[in-house]
Amino acid sequence: MRAVRNFLLMILVLGGAGAGGYLYWDHEYRWAPHVITKNQDEIAKILDASGWVAPPTPGPNAPKLYMIAYRGCEDCERFQQSEMPALRKAGVDARVIMIARADVNGLPKSTPGERSTVAELWVNRSWKLYQQWSAAPADNWPAQGIPPADGDVARSAVVEAGRDAIDKLKPLLSDNGVKLAYPIVIWWTKDGKMEGCACENPHTYRFVRKDLGVG
């Protein structure tokens, strides 16, 4: 009988440990960002050279954060609305990189207006234009007054530069455990660590806030 009781107790203990482990994984580990330890300089150069936009920066020593997104991405829009204002209020240099996704199997993943607007943002870095675009419905943006990218060699090349940046980042981020899903968010903690996540789920937000000192 004692052997049976001991066996049952062991099963309960192991079961409890397994359940606790799963709960930790489900509520904490699976959503935690990845510390980027490989190819840091190359990743930083790609981000800094991109056509990012941001409001006036809080200062040269402010911690940086990049959000890479495309228009019509609901997860990107949620992160933008939920987190970016608080990050900037806390003194974070929160930058946005908009891209027009490449075609897939001959099917376009972006609209002409989207491509034109992305090219304009990359060329002239207009925060005001980004705000106007973000405030408009994704499927009803006329891109009025914006030079068209399609048919313009230079502006089409700018659109492609955004796509090339993603192609370059994908394997570099994958080497650090960061998958390619939008929004891609990369930041530097106050102690200098580079971290990143595919922050498509709101469970990831609390880690970004904690790392950057946002209450």
Number of C-alpha atoms within 10 A of each C-alpha: 6 7 8 9 10 11 12 12 12 12 12 12 12 12 12 12 12 12 12 12 12 13 12 12 13 11 11 13 12 11 19 19 21 16 18 23 13 14 13 15 10 12 19 15 10 15 21 12 10 18 23 23 21 18 15 9 15 15 10 8 10 16 20 20 25 23 26 21 24 22 22 14 13 15 17 23 18 15 22 17 11 13 18 19 13 16 21 20 12 17 18 24 24 26 25 23 23 25 30 25 20 16 10 8 6 7 8 12 12 16 14 15 21 27 25 23 28 26 29 22 22 22 14 12 18 16 17 13 17 18 12 10 18 16 10 11 10 14 11 9 16 14 16 10 6 13 14 19 22 15 8 12 9 12 21 17 14 24 25 18 18 23 16 15 16 19 12 14 19 16 14 19 23 13 14 18 15 23 17 17 16 21 25 21 24 29 26 21 18 13 9 9 13 20 22 24 30 20 26 20 15 13 13 18 18 15 16 24 15 11 16 21 14 17 9
